[in-house]
């Protein structure tokens, strides 16, 4: 039995199963094609073309029938393409043209009555399955979606405006999800299987991808995609969103121009890379910048930029190049600025040493919940370098190297805010001494929708590095360091 006949039988069965209230008003009217979907009045007078169109609309509206058609069409294309789908000698354009031609042939052979719009929709869905990202393709193209989280084939969540919501997108099966994951990782020269069940990679557009498959993922394969912004956010965008105040933005620009060493601290998804990208935009055009990342996310606009990316081990377990080795080599490349996407291991010691040996103006990020926690985490990361250093020596390195810590926080309303700008002053006995320059005003409360009304405000403390600004001729507005008024303090 042909596919169309199976679909027609399914439609007839569905029509017979409808309750009596939906039955035609006149039982003596002749049964015509598409009668179950049309109204009783004027049924026999409808032309055959209109009846076929109504039938095709029923097919497209009924999810099960269209899904079966899409799955069978995709399977036929896979069977015809075979190993050519992974042929490295074929360019992306050649592969797309070949698949589209074959797809049109398969749909034509099925002889299913579809309107032009339905046919285009079917072809696009199958294209997404064959050489796209399946049900995720539309989410990847949606600018409102910033992150995609797949918790098994039937559960897909997205982040929109800082909040997590469940998406209607879903995969047909675990095999369908695995096929999309394998296609993603194979395009970036990686592999994922039972021997190597997790992978961290990036899409061609720069989006970060992390996948875990069984046996590590017990309830089905998981996939997380952090989308790469087509247009990087600028400092004015962060000020407009309330992440920064205008005075704070002015101060941070001056800190970068004065070549202060800055650490951006925050939790996962707080916007550390975004802020690091904004800070790097303040670097003068005539300086040589070297960026080091696990997966390239920074979008620097300067011309003289060298981008380095770490490399995982190959199938034989060899060839791994880590962040620490890249940091060491970057110091031999005559950098004016070293920007490390994130320190998470022994490379933190090399980064601190670089900051202490003439490579001023370095930028990096670290996972921490506050400025004091950031210092403690840097201590722990230095110990991971395997050097048996006393704790006081490590703290002295941190106090001497780091000038400013910028703390980012993701608040309950989903917004990402800079909640502290803290100066690292030095050491006092065994303690790293710091002082806050800006703090987020939590006391402003929330509105009726639960959104925070507060903003970052100056504490009134003049940082010691303000003298450096004066020496370099960097002028700030008079009220940048002005503290809270008595009324505002409450």
C-alpha positions in Angstrom: 0.0 0.0 0.0 1.4 3.4 -1.0 2.0 6.1 1.6 -0.9 8.2 0.3 -3.3 5.3 0.6 -2.2 4.7 4.2 -2.7 8.4 5.0 -6.1 8.4 3.3 -7.1 5.3 5.3 -6.0 7.0 8.5 -8.1 10.1 7.6 -11.2 8.0 6.9 -10.8 6.1 10.1 -10.5 9.4 12.0 -13.7 10.7 10.3 -15.7 7.6 11.3 -14.5 7.9 14.9 -15.9 11.5 15.3 -18.8 12.0 17.6 -22.4 12.2 16.1 -22.5 16.0 16.6 -19.9 16.4 14.0 -21.5 14.1 11.4 -22.9 15.7 8.2 -26.5 17.1 8.5 -27.7 15.2 5.4 -26.9 11.4 5.5 -28.2 11.0 1.9 -25.5 13.4 0.5 -22.9 11.5 -1.6 -19.6 10.8 0.2 -17.0 12.9 -1.6 -13.3 13.2 -1.1 -12.6 15.7 1.8 -16.3 15.6 3.0 -15.2 14.9 6.6 -13.3 18.3 6.7 -15.9 20.5 4.9 -19.2 21.8 6.1 -22.5 20.1 5.1 -23.9 23.0 3.2 -22.9 23.1 -0.4 -20.7 20.1 -0.2 -21.8 18.4 -3.4 -21.4 21.7 -5.4 -17.7 22.2 -4.5 -15.3 21.7 -7.5 -12.8 18.8 -7.3 -9.8 21.2 -7.0 -11.3 22.8 -3.9 -12.0 19.4 -2.4 -8.4 18.3 -3.0 -7.2 21.5 -1.4 -9.4 20.8 1.7 -8.0 17.3 1.9 -4.4 18.5 1.8 -5.2 21.1 4.5 -6.5 18.3 6.6 -3.3 16.4 6.0 -1.2 19.3 7.1 -3.4 20.2 10.0 -3.3 16.6 11.4 0.0 16.3 13.1 0.3 12.5 13.0 -0.2 12.2 9.2 2.2 15.0 8.4 4.7 13.7 10.8 4.6 10.2 9.2 5.0 11.8 5.8 8.0 13.9 7.0 9.7 10.9 8.7 9.2 8.6 5.7 10.5 11.3 3.3 13.6 12.0 5.5 14.3 8.2 5.7 14.1 7.9 1.9 16.5 10.8 1.5 18.9 9.3 4.0 18.8 6.0 2.2 19.5 7.6 -1.2 22.2 9.9 0.1 24.1 7.2 2.1 27.6 8.1 3.0 27.6 11.2 0.8 26.1 13.2 3.7 29.5 13.0 5.4 31.6 13.3 2.3 34.3 15.9 3.1 34.9 16.5 -0.6 31.4 18.0 -1.0 31.0 21.6 -0.1 28.1 22.8 2.0 26.4 24.3 -1.1 26.9 21.2 -3.2 25.4 19.0 -0.4 22.4 21.3 0.1 21.7 21.4 -3.7 21.9 17.6 -3.9 19.6 17.1 -0.9 17.1 19.6 -2.2 16.9 17.9 -5.6 16.6 14.5 -4.1 14.0 15.7 -1.6 11.8 17.2 -4.4 12.0 13.9 -6.2 10.9 11.9 -3.2 8.0 14.2 -2.4 6.8 14.1 -6.0 6.9 10.3 -6.0 4.7 10.1 -3.0 1.9 11.9 -4.9 0.5 13.4 -1.7 -1.9 16.3 -2.4 -0.2 19.3 -0.8 -0.6 23.0 -1.5 2.5 25.0 -2.4 2.9 26.4 1.2 2.5 22.9 2.7 5.0 21.5 0.3 7.6 24.2 1.1 7.0 23.6 4.8 7.5 19.9 4.4 10.7 20.3 2.4 12.1 22.8 4.9 11.3 20.4 7.8 13.0 17.5 6.1 16.0 19.8 5.2 16.3 20.7 8.8 16.4 17.0 9.7 18.8 16.0 7.0 21.5 18.7 7.1 20.3 21.2 9.7 19.6 20.8 13.4 16.1 19.2 13.2 13.5 20.7 15.5 16.2 23.0 17.0 16.7 24.9 13.7 13.9 27.3 14.2 15.0 28.0 17.7 18.5 28.7 16.5 17.1 31.2 14.0 14.9 32.9 16.6 16.8 36.0 17.9 14.7 36.0 21.1 16.1 32.6 22.2 19.5 32.9 23.9 20.0 29.3 25.1 18.6 25.9 24.2 18.5 23.0 26.6 17.4 19.5 25.4 16.7 17.1 28.3 16.0 14.0 26.2 13.9 13.7 23.0 10.6 15.0 24.4 11.8 17.9 26.6 13.2 21.0 25.1 13.6 24.2 27.1 14.8 27.7 25.9 15.9 30.8 27.6 14.1 34.0 26.6 14.6 37.4 28.3 16.5 35.6 31.1 13.8 33.1 31.9 13.5 29.4 31.1 10.4 28.2 29.3 9.5 24.9 27.8 9.4 24.8 24.0 6.9 23.0 21.8 9.8 21.6 19.8 10.6 17.9 20.3 12.5 15.0 18.7 10.7 12.0 17.4 13.0 9.6 19.2 16.3 9.1 21.0 17.8 8.1 17.6 16.6 11.3 16.1 18.2 13.4 18.8 21.4 11.3 18.6 21.6 11.9 14.9 21.4 15.7 15.3 24.1 15.6 18.1 26.4 13.5 15.9 25.9 15.8 13.0 26.8 18.8 15.1 30.0 17.3 16.6 31.2 15.7 13.4 31.2 19.1 11.6 33.7 20.5 14.1 36.0 17.4 13.9 34.8 15.8 17.1 33.2 12.5 17.9 30.7 11.3 20.5 30.0 7.6 21.3 29.9 5.2 24.2 33.7 5.4 24.5 33.6 9.3 24.5 30.1 10.1 25.7 30.4 13.8 26.2 31.7 16.6 24.1 32.2 20.4 24.4 32.4 22.2 21.0 31.0 25.1 19.0 28.9 25.6 16.0 30.3 27.4 12.9 28.6 30.6 14.0 30.4 30.5 17.4 27.5 29.1 19.5 28.7 26.9 22.4 27.5 23.3 22.3 27.7 20.7 25.1 26.3 17.2 24.7 26.1 14.1 26.9 24.8 10.8 25.8 24.1 7.5 27.6 25.4 5.8 29.6 26.3 9.1 31.3 22.9 10.7 30.5 20.6 8.2 32.2 17.2 9.5 30.8 18.3 10.2 27.3 20.8 12.3 25.5 21.1 16.0 26.6 22.2 18.9 24.5 22.9 22.5 25.6 23.5 25.3 23.1 24.4 28.8 24.1 23.8 30.9 21.1 26.3 33.3 19.7 25.0 36.8 19.2 25.2 37.9 15.6 25.8 41.5 16.7 27.9 41.8 19.9 26.4 44.0 22.7 28.0 47.3 23.2 28.4 49.3 26.4 25.4 51.5 25.5 23.3 48.4 25.2 24.3 47.3 28.8 23.5 50.7 30.1 20.1 50.8 28.4 19.3 47.3 29.9 20.3 48.5 33.4 23.2 46.1 33.7 25.6 49.1 34.1 25.1 52.6 35.1 26.5 55.4 33.0 29.0 56.3 35.7 30.1 52.7 36.1 30.6 52.5 32.3 32.7 55.6 32.3 34.8 54.2 35.2 35.4 50.8 33.5 36.4 52.5 30.2 39.0 54.5 32.2 40.2 51.3 33.9 40.9 49.6 30.6 42.5 52.7 29.1 44.8 52.9 32.2 45.9 49.3 31.7 44.5 48.0 35.0 44.3 44.3 35.4 40.6 43.3 35.6 38.9 40.1 36.7 35.2 39.6 35.8 33.5 37.3 38.3 30.1 35.7 38.3 28.1 32.5 38.1 27.1 30.5 35.0 25.0 32.5 32.5 25.5 35.8 34.3 27.1 37.5 31.2 30.8 37.3 32.0 31.8 36.8 28.4 29.5 39.6 27.2 31.0 42.0 29.7 34.5 40.9 28.8 33.7 41.6 25.2 32.5 45.1 26.1 35.6 45.8 28.2 37.9 44.6 25.3 36.2 47.1 23.0 37.8 49.9 25.1 41.3 48.7 24.2 43.0 51.2 21.8 43.3 50.2 18.1 47.1 50.5 18.1 47.6 47.7 20.6 48.3 44.0 19.9 45.6 41.8 21.6 45.9 38.0 22.1 42.7 36.2 23.2 42.8 32.7 24.7 39.6 30.6 25.0 38.4 27.1 25.3 35.8 27.8 22.6 36.0 31.1 20.8 33.2 33.5 22.0 34.8 36.9 22.1 34.0 39.2 19.2 36.7 41.9 19.3 36.3 44.7 16.8 40.0 45.7 16.7 42.1 44.8 13.7 45.3 43.6 15.5 43.9 40.6 17.3 45.3 37.1 17.5 42.8 34.4 18.5 43.9 31.2 20.2 41.7 28.3 21.0 42.5 25.2 23.1 42.3 21.8 21.5 41.1 18.5 23.1 42.8 15.2 22.8 42.2 13.2 19.6 40.8 9.7 19.4 44.1 8.2 20.5 44.2 10.5 23.5 47.0 12.7 22.2 47.4 16.2 20.9 45.7 18.1 23.7 46.6 21.7 24.0 45.2 23.4 27.1 44.7 27.0 28.2 47.8 27.0 30.4 50.1 26.1 27.4 48.4 28.8 25.3 48.9 31.4 28.0 52.6 30.6 28.2 53.0 30.8 24.5 51.0 34.0 24.2 53.6 35.7 26.4 56.2 35.0 23.7 54.1 36.6 21.0 54.7 40.3 22.0 51.2 41.0 23.4 50.1 44.4 24.6 47.0 42.8 26.1 46.3 39.2 27.1 42.6 38.3 27.3 41.8 34.9 28.7 38.2 33.9 28.3 38.1 32.1 31.6 40.6 30.7 34.1 39.6 27.4 35.6 42.8 25.6 36.4 46.6 25.9 36.7 46.6 28.6 34.0 45.5 31.1 36.7 49.1 31.0 38.1 50.6 31.8 34.6 48.0 34.6 34.2 48.9 36.2 37.6 52.6 36.0 36.8 51.9 37.7 33.4 50.0 40.5 35.2 53.0 40.8 37.6 55.7 40.9 35.0 54.8 43.8 32.7 51.7 42.6 30.9 49.4 45.2 32.3 45.9 45.6 31.1 45.1 41.9 31.1 41.5 40.7 31.3 39.9 37.4 32.3 36.9 35.9 34.0 36.4 33.4 36.9 33.4 31.6 38.4 32.6 33.1 41.8 29.7 34.5 43.8 31.4 37.7 44.9 34.6 39.7 44.9 35.9 38.0 48.1 34.9 34.6 46.7 36.8 35.4 43.5 40.0 35.9 45.4 39.5 32.6 47.3 38.8 30.8 44.0 41.9 32.2 42.4 43.9 30.9 45.4 42.4 27.4 44.8 43.1 27.5 41.1 46.7 28.5 41.7 47.0 25.4 43.9 45.7 23.3 41.0 48.9 24.3 39.1 50.7 21.7 41.2 53.1 24.2 42.7 53.7 23.8 46.4 53.3 27.5 47.2 52.5 28.9 50.7 49.1 30.5 50.9 50.6 33.9 51.8 52.7 33.9 48.6 49.6 33.1 46.5 47.7 35.9 48.1 50.5 38.3 47.6 50.6 37.4 43.9 46.8 38.0 43.6 47.0 41.3 45.5 49.8 42.6 43.4 48.4 41.4 40.1 44.7 42.2 40.2 43.5 45.8 40.3 39.7 45.5 39.9 37.1 42.8 40.3 33.8 43.2 38.6 31.0 41.1 40.0 28.0 40.0 37.8 24.8 38.5 39.2 21.8 37.0 37.6 18.9 38.3 39.6 15.5 36.6 40.3 13.8 38.6 37.6 16.1 37.1 35.0 18.1 40.3 34.5 21.9 40.3 34.6 23.4 43.1 36.6 26.9 44.3 37.7 26.4 44.1 41.5 29.9 45.2 42.5 33.0 47.0 41.2 35.7 46.3 43.8 39.3 47.6 44.0 42.0 45.3 45.3 44.3 47.4 47.5 46.9 45.1 48.7 47.8 42.8 51.7 47.3 43.4 55.4 49.0 40.6 57.3 47.4 37.4 55.8 44.3 39.1 54.2 43.8 40.6 50.8 42.4 44.1 51.4 39.6 45.3 49.0 37.1 48.2 48.9 33.9 48.5 47.0 33.6 51.4 44.5 30.1 50.5 43.1 27.4 48.3 44.7 24.0 47.3 43.5 21.1 48.9 45.4 19.0 46.0 46.5 17.0 48.3 48.8 15.1 49.9 46.0 12.8 46.8 46.0 10.8 45.3 43.1 7.9 46.4 41.0 4.5 44.7 40.6 6.0 42.3 38.0 8.8 41.3 40.3 11.5 43.2 38.4 14.2 44.8 40.5 14.1 48.6 40.6 17.6 49.0 41.9 20.7 50.0 40.0 24.5 50.0 40.6 25.4 53.1 42.6 28.7 54.5 43.8 29.7 54.0 47.4 31.3 57.3 47.7 34.8 55.8 48.1 37.5 57.2 45.8 39.7 54.4 44.6 43.5 54.6 44.8 43.8 54.0 41.1 42.1 57.3 40.5 45.6 58.8 40.9 46.8 56.7 37.9 44.0 58.3 35.9 45.2 61.8 36.7 48.8 60.8 35.8 47.7 59.5 32.4 45.4 62.4 31.7 42.2 60.4 31.8 39.4 62.7 32.9 36.2 61.4 34.6 33.0 63.2 35.4 33.0 64.9 38.8 30.1 62.7 40.1 31.4 59.3 39.1 32.5 58.5 42.7 29.7 60.5 44.4 28.0 58.4 47.0 24.4 57.8 47.8 22.4 60.7 49.1 20.8 60.6 52.5 17.4 60.2 51.0 18.5 57.3 48.9 20.2 55.6 51.8 16.9 55.8 53.7 
